Amino acid sequence: VGVMFNVVYHTFEWRSLKLMLLACLPQTVRERCFSELRSKQKIRRTDALVIMVVTVVTLLTDLAIAVAAGMAVSCLMFVFDTASLISVSPREGRDIVTGQKVKYYDVHGVLFFGSCSKFLELFDEKKDPDDVRLVFDAGYVADYSALEALNKLGERYGAHGKRVRLQQLKPGCGRVVSKAGGLLVKELDVSLESEEVLSAEREHLNVESWMPDRDRDRAGLGGASPSSTQGIAKRHCALDDAESNIAISGNA
């Protein structure tokens, strides 16, 4: 028994008790009762809950069951947090070919069974134009529930004579959608091509403008125009020719 108590004493993370206490206290109490450094050593209350569950279950049963219980609680908390991170950014544009008005929705986050309800609340099928496109450049279609959510969205737009197109799908979710293409409603169009939604202007930089001033000074190009740069290059070539002529005369 003494050996077991000694093992428990040295293996238990006693610092976690302080973290759990700080996690349970509100911010005003932490700032009033602890120093500024100590009051900012707070962990999330969900993490404190996992520590408490693992500790209690270990005392009641054994460590293996406690670890399984902690993993289950962590998975539930992860699903809840991920479901609240789904969002869309609406913007309007024109189709490059037809010139018709297009409504783009940039999807951010993972679309899965936990975020489907919130995802469907982010659209207004009555006020949107006939052409609506969902851009998944920063989004991901994860499971069958996500496909059902897309079907419901397509049916809502189809009731108003409108269509929805899925664009810029990631390779992983693109395979999921392509394999389940027979389950999608007719109001949904899937574009698996790596197309660019809106052309972005790119800044073209030459070597001279990109090179830092210090490096340009070392290279003798600081503040030099293209014509002066060509003059410097010509002078270098003339010096090389002179050196080669001197070497030939010396050999002779």
C-alpha positions as a Markdown table, in Angstrom:
| # | Residue | x | y | z |
|---|---|---|---|---|
| 1 | Val | 0.0 | 0.0 | 0.0 |
| 2 | Gly | 2.8 | 2.4 | 0.8 |
| 3 | Val | 4.5 | 1.7 | -2.5 |
| 4 | Met | 1.2 | 2.5 | -4.3 |
| 5 | Phe | 0.7 | 5.7 | -2.4 |
| 6 | Asn | 4.2 | 6.7 | -3.3 |
| 7 | Val | 3.6 | 6.0 | -7.0 |
| 8 | Val | 0.3 | 7.9 | -7.0 |
| 9 | Tyr | 2.0 | 10.9 | -5.3 |
| 10 | His | 4.8 | 11.1 | -7.8 |
| 11 | Thr | 2.8 | 10.4 | -10.9 |
| 12 | Phe | -0.2 | 12.7 | -10.3 |
| 13 | Glu | 0.0 | 16.1 | -11.9 |
| 14 | Trp | -0.7 | 18.3 | -8.8 |
| 15 | Arg | -0.4 | 21.4 | -10.9 |
| 16 | Ser | -3.6 | 20.5 | -12.7 |
| 17 | Leu | -5.6 | 21.2 | -9.5 |
| 18 | Lys | -4.5 | 24.9 | -9.7 |
| 19 | Leu | -5.4 | 25.0 | -13.4 |
| 20 | Met | -8.8 | 23.6 | -12.6 |
| 21 | Leu | -9.4 | 26.1 | -9.9 |
| 22 | Leu | -8.4 | 29.0 | -12.1 |
| 23 | Ala | -10.7 | 27.7 | -14.9 |
| 24 | Cys | -13.7 | 27.6 | -12.6 |
| 25 | Leu | -13.3 | 31.1 | -11.2 |
| 26 | Pro | -14.6 | 34.1 | -13.2 |
| 27 | Gln | -12.2 | 36.7 | -14.6 |
| 28 | Thr | -13.0 | 39.4 | -12.0 |
| 29 | Val | -12.3 | 37.0 | -9.1 |
| 30 | Arg | -9.0 | 35.8 | -10.7 |
| 31 | Glu | -7.8 | 39.4 | -11.1 |
| 32 | Arg | -8.7 | 40.3 | -7.6 |
| 33 | Cys | -7.3 | 37.3 | -5.8 |
| 34 | Phe | -4.3 | 36.4 | -7.8 |
| 35 | Ser | -1.4 | 38.2 | -9.4 |
| 36 | Glu | -1.5 | 39.4 | -13.0 |
| 37 | Leu | 0.8 | 36.5 | -14.1 |
| 38 | Arg | -1.2 | 33.9 | -12.2 |
| 39 | Ser | -4.6 | 35.1 | -13.3 |
| 40 | Lys | -3.6 | 34.5 | -17.0 |
| 41 | Gln | -2.8 | 30.9 | -16.4 |
| 42 | Lys | -6.3 | 29.8 | -17.2 |
| 43 | Ile | -7.2 | 26.8 | -19.4 |
| 44 | Arg | -10.6 | 26.2 | -21.0 |
| 45 | Arg | -13.4 | 24.9 | -18.8 |
| 46 | Thr | -13.9 | 22.0 | -21.2 |
| 47 | Asp | -10.3 | 20.9 | -20.7 |
| 48 | Ala | -10.8 | 21.2 | -16.9 |
| 49 | Leu | -13.9 | 19.0 | -17.3 |
| 50 | Val | -11.9 | 16.4 | -19.1 |
| 51 | Ile | -9.3 | 16.4 | -16.3 |
| 52 | Met | -12.0 | 16.0 | -13.7 |
| 53 | Val | -13.7 | 13.2 | -15.5 |
| 54 | Val | -10.5 | 11.2 | -16.0 |
| 55 | Thr | -9.5 | 11.7 | -12.4 |
| 56 | Val | -12.9 | 10.7 | -10.9 |
| 57 | Val | -13.4 | 7.7 | -13.2 |
| 58 | Thr | -9.8 | 6.5 | -12.4 |
| 59 | Leu | -10.7 | 6.5 | -8.7 |
| 60 | Leu | -13.9 | 4.7 | -9.2 |
| 61 | Thr | -12.9 | 2.1 | -11.8 |
| 62 | Asp | -9.4 | 1.9 | -13.5 |
| 63 | Leu | -7.2 | 4.0 | -15.8 |
| 64 | Ala | -8.2 | 2.4 | -19.1 |
| 65 | Ile | -11.8 | 3.2 | -18.6 |
| 66 | Ala | -10.9 | 6.7 | -17.5 |
| 67 | Val | -8.9 | 7.3 | -20.6 |
| 68 | Ala | -11.8 | 6.1 | -22.8 |
| 69 | Ala | -14.2 | 8.4 | -20.9 |
| 70 | Gly | -11.9 | 11.3 | -21.3 |
| 71 | Met | -11.5 | 10.7 | -25.1 |
| 72 | Ala | -15.3 | 10.5 | -25.4 |
| 73 | Val | -15.8 | 13.8 | -23.6 |
| 74 | Ser | -13.0 | 15.4 | -25.7 |
| 75 | Cys | -14.7 | 14.2 | -29.0 |
| 76 | Leu | -18.0 | 15.6 | -28.0 |
| 77 | Met | -16.4 | 19.0 | -27.1 |
| 78 | Phe | -14.6 | 19.0 | -30.5 |
| 79 | Val | -17.8 | 18.3 | -32.4 |
| 80 | Phe | -19.5 | 21.1 | -30.6 |
| 81 | Asp | -16.7 | 23.6 | -31.2 |
| 82 | Thr | -16.3 | 22.6 | -34.9 |
| 83 | Ala | -20.0 | 22.9 | -35.5 |
| 84 | Ser | -20.0 | 26.5 | -34.4 |
| 85 | Leu | -17.1 | 27.5 | -36.7 |
| 86 | Ile | -19.0 | 27.0 | -40.0 |
| 87 | Ser | -19.7 | 30.4 | -41.8 |
| 88 | Val | -20.2 | 31.8 | -45.3 |
| 89 | Ser | -19.0 | 35.1 | -46.8 |
| 90 | Pro | -21.5 | 36.4 | -49.5 |
| 91 | Arg | -20.4 | 38.5 | -52.4 |
| 92 | Glu | -21.7 | 39.4 | -55.8 |
| 93 | Gly | -20.2 | 39.3 | -59.2 |
| 94 | Arg | -20.7 | 38.8 | -63.0 |
| 95 | Asp | -20.3 | 35.6 | -65.0 |
| 96 | Ile | -17.4 | 35.9 | -67.3 |
| 97 | Val | -19.2 | 34.2 | -70.2 |
| 98 | Thr | -22.8 | 35.3 | -69.9 |
| 99 | Gly | -22.3 | 38.5 | -67.9 |
| 100 | Gln | -25.3 | 37.6 | -65.7 |
| 101 | Lys | -25.4 | 38.5 | -62.0 |
| 102 | Val | -23.9 | 35.8 | -59.8 |
| 103 | Lys | -24.0 | 35.4 | -56.0 |
| 104 | Tyr | -21.0 | 33.8 | -54.5 |
| 105 | Tyr | -20.9 | 32.2 | -51.0 |
| 106 | Asp | -17.4 | 31.5 | -49.7 |
| 107 | Val | -17.8 | 28.6 | -47.3 |
| 108 | His | -15.4 | 28.5 | -44.3 |
| 109 | Gly | -15.2 | 25.5 | -42.0 |
| 110 | Val | -16.2 | 21.9 | -42.1 |
| 111 | Leu | -19.7 | 20.9 | -43.2 |
| 112 | Phe | -20.6 | 17.7 | -41.3 |
| 113 | Phe | -23.5 | 16.4 | -39.3 |
| 114 | Gly | -22.9 | 18.8 | -36.4 |
| 115 | Ser | -22.9 | 22.0 | -38.6 |
| 116 | Cys | -25.7 | 21.2 | -41.1 |
| 117 | Ser | -28.4 | 23.1 | -39.3 |
| 118 | Lys | -26.4 | 26.3 | -38.9 |
| 119 | Phe | -25.2 | 26.0 | -42.5 |
| 120 | Leu | -28.7 | 26.0 | -43.9 |
| 121 | Glu | -29.6 | 29.1 | -41.9 |
| 122 | Leu | -26.9 | 31.2 | -43.7 |
| 123 | Phe | -28.7 | 31.5 | -47.1 |
| 124 | Asp | -31.6 | 33.6 | -48.4 |
| 125 | Glu | -33.0 | 31.8 | -51.4 |
| 126 | Lys | -35.8 | 34.4 | -52.0 |
| 127 | Lys | -33.5 | 37.4 | -52.5 |
| 128 | Asp | -30.6 | 35.7 | -54.2 |
| 129 | Pro | -30.2 | 35.8 | -58.1 |
| 130 | Asp | -30.8 | 32.8 | -60.3 |
| 131 | Asp | -27.2 | 31.8 | -60.3 |
| 132 | Val | -25.7 | 30.9 | -56.9 |
| 133 | Arg | -22.3 | 29.4 | -56.4 |
| 134 | Leu | -20.8 | 27.9 | -53.3 |
| 135 | Val | -17.0 | 28.2 | -53.2 |
| 136 | Phe | -15.3 | 25.6 | -51.0 |
| 137 | Asp | -11.8 | 27.0 | -51.3 |
| 138 | Ala | -11.8 | 27.3 | -47.4 |
| 139 | Gly | -14.5 | 24.7 | -46.7 |
| 140 | Tyr | -14.8 | 20.9 | -46.6 |
| 141 | Val | -17.6 | 18.5 | -47.2 |
| 142 | Ala | -17.1 | 15.7 | -44.7 |
| 143 | Asp | -19.9 | 13.1 | -44.6 |
| 144 | Tyr | -23.3 | 12.0 | -45.8 |
| 145 | Ser | -25.1 | 14.5 | -43.6 |
| 146 | Ala | -23.3 | 17.3 | -45.5 |
| 147 | Leu | -24.5 | 15.9 | -48.8 |
| 148 | Glu | -28.1 | 15.9 | -47.4 |
| 149 | Ala | -27.7 | 19.5 | -46.3 |
| 150 | Leu | -26.5 | 20.5 | -49.8 |
| 151 | Asn | -29.5 | 18.6 | -51.3 |
| 152 | Lys | -31.9 | 20.5 | -49.0 |
| 153 | Leu | -30.3 | 23.8 | -50.0 |
| 154 | Gly | -30.6 | 22.9 | -53.7 |
| 155 | Glu | -34.3 | 22.0 | -53.3 |
| 156 | Arg | -34.9 | 25.3 | -51.5 |
| 157 | Tyr | -33.4 | 27.2 | -54.4 |
| 158 | Gly | -35.0 | 25.0 | -57.0 |
| 159 | Ala | -38.4 | 25.8 | -55.6 |
| 160 | His | -37.7 | 29.4 | -56.8 |
| 161 | Gly | -36.4 | 28.3 | -60.2 |
| 162 | Lys | -32.7 | 28.9 | -59.2 |
| 163 | Arg | -29.7 | 26.6 | -59.4 |
| 164 | Val | -26.7 | 26.1 | -57.1 |
| 165 | Arg | -23.2 | 25.3 | -58.2 |
| 166 | Leu | -20.4 | 23.9 | -56.1 |
| 167 | Gln | -16.9 | 25.2 | -57.0 |
| 168 | Gln | -13.3 | 24.8 | -55.9 |
| 169 | Leu | -13.8 | 21.6 | -54.0 |
| 170 | Lys | -10.8 | 20.2 | -52.2 |
| 171 | Pro | -9.4 | 16.9 | -53.6 |
| 172 | Gly | -10.7 | 15.0 | -50.6 |
| 173 | Cys | -14.2 | 16.3 | -50.5 |
| 174 | Gly | -14.2 | 16.4 | -54.3 |
| 175 | Arg | -13.9 | 12.6 | -54.4 |
| 176 | Val | -16.7 | 12.4 | -51.8 |
| 177 | Val | -19.0 | 14.5 | -53.9 |
| 178 | Ser | -18.1 | 12.8 | -57.2 |
| 179 | Lys | -18.7 | 9.3 | -55.8 |
| 180 | Ala | -22.1 | 10.4 | -54.4 |
| 181 | Gly | -23.1 | 12.3 | -57.5 |
| 182 | Gly | -26.1 | 10.0 | -58.0 |
| 183 | Leu | -27.5 | 11.1 | -54.6 |
| 184 | Leu | -27.4 | 14.8 | -55.4 |
| 185 | Val | -30.6 | 16.6 | -56.6 |
| 186 | Lys | -30.8 | 18.1 | -60.1 |
| 187 | Glu | -30.7 | 21.6 | -58.8 |
| 188 | Leu | -27.0 | 21.1 | -57.8 |
| 189 | Asp | -24.2 | 21.4 | -60.3 |
| 190 | Val | -20.7 | 20.3 | -59.3 |
| 191 | Ser | -17.6 | 21.8 | -60.8 |
| 192 | Leu | -14.6 | 19.7 | -60.0 |
| 193 | Glu | -12.2 | 21.8 | -62.2 |
| 194 | Ser | -9.6 | 24.0 | -60.6 |
| 195 | Glu | -11.1 | 27.2 | -61.9 |
| 196 | Glu | -10.5 | 30.6 | -60.5 |
| 197 | Val | -13.8 | 32.3 | -59.3 |
| 198 | Leu | -12.7 | 35.9 | -59.7 |
| 199 | Ser | -9.5 | 37.0 | -61.4 |
| 200 | Ala | -7.0 | 38.5 | -59.0 |
| 201 | Glu | -4.5 | 41.2 | -60.1 |
| 202 | Arg | -1.0 | 40.1 | -59.5 |
| 203 | Glu | 2.0 | 42.4 | -59.1 |
| 204 | His | 4.9 | 41.7 | -61.4 |
| 205 | Leu | 8.2 | 42.4 | -59.9 |
| 206 | Asn | 11.6 | 42.4 | -61.6 |
| 207 | Val | 14.8 | 41.4 | -60.0 |
| 208 | Glu | 16.0 | 45.0 | -59.5 |
| 209 | Ser | 12.9 | 46.2 | -57.8 |
| 210 | Trp | 12.7 | 43.1 | -55.5 |
| 211 | Met | 16.4 | 43.2 | -54.5 |
| 212 | Pro | 17.0 | 44.9 | -51.1 |
| 213 | Asp | 18.8 | 48.3 | -51.2 |
| 214 | Arg | 21.8 | 46.8 | -49.3 |
| 215 | Asp | 22.3 | 44.0 | -51.9 |
| 216 | Arg | 21.8 | 46.5 | -54.8 |
| 217 | Asp | 24.5 | 48.7 | -53.4 |
| 218 | Arg | 26.8 | 45.7 | -53.1 |
| 219 | Ala | 26.1 | 44.8 | -56.7 |
| 220 | Gly | 26.6 | 48.4 | -57.8 |
| 221 | Leu | 22.9 | 48.8 | -58.9 |
| 222 | Gly | 21.6 | 51.1 | -56.2 |
| 223 | Gly | 19.3 | 53.6 | -57.8 |
| 224 | Ala | 20.5 | 52.7 | -61.3 |
| 225 | Ser | 18.1 | 52.9 | -64.2 |
| 226 | Pro | 17.9 | 50.1 | -66.9 |
| 227 | Ser | 20.2 | 52.1 | -69.3 |
| 228 | Ser | 22.8 | 52.6 | -66.6 |
| 229 | Thr | 22.6 | 48.9 | -65.7 |
| 230 | Gln | 23.3 | 48.0 | -69.3 |
| 231 | Gly | 26.3 | 50.4 | -69.3 |
| 232 | Ile | 27.7 | 48.7 | -66.2 |
| 233 | Ala | 27.3 | 45.3 | -67.9 |
| 234 | Lys | 29.1 | 46.6 | -71.0 |
| 235 | Arg | 32.0 | 47.9 | -68.9 |
| 236 | His | 32.4 | 44.5 | -67.2 |
| 237 | Cys | 32.5 | 42.8 | -70.6 |
| 238 | Ala | 35.2 | 45.3 | -71.7 |
| 239 | Leu | 37.3 | 44.6 | -68.6 |
| 240 | Asp | 37.0 | 40.9 | -69.3 |
| 241 | Asp | 38.2 | 41.3 | -72.9 |
| 242 | Ala | 41.1 | 43.4 | -71.7 |
| 243 | Glu | 42.2 | 40.8 | -69.2 |
| 244 | Ser | 42.0 | 38.0 | -71.8 |
| 245 | Asn | 44.1 | 40.1 | -74.2 |
| 246 | Ile | 46.8 | 40.7 | -71.6 |
| 247 | Ala | 46.8 | 36.9 | -70.8 |
| 248 | Ile | 47.3 | 36.1 | -74.5 |
| 249 | Ser | 50.1 | 38.6 | -74.9 |
| 250 | Gly | 51.9 | 37.3 | -71.8 |
| 251 | Asn | 51.7 | 33.7 | -73.1 |
| 252 | Ala | 53.1 | 34.9 | -76.4 |
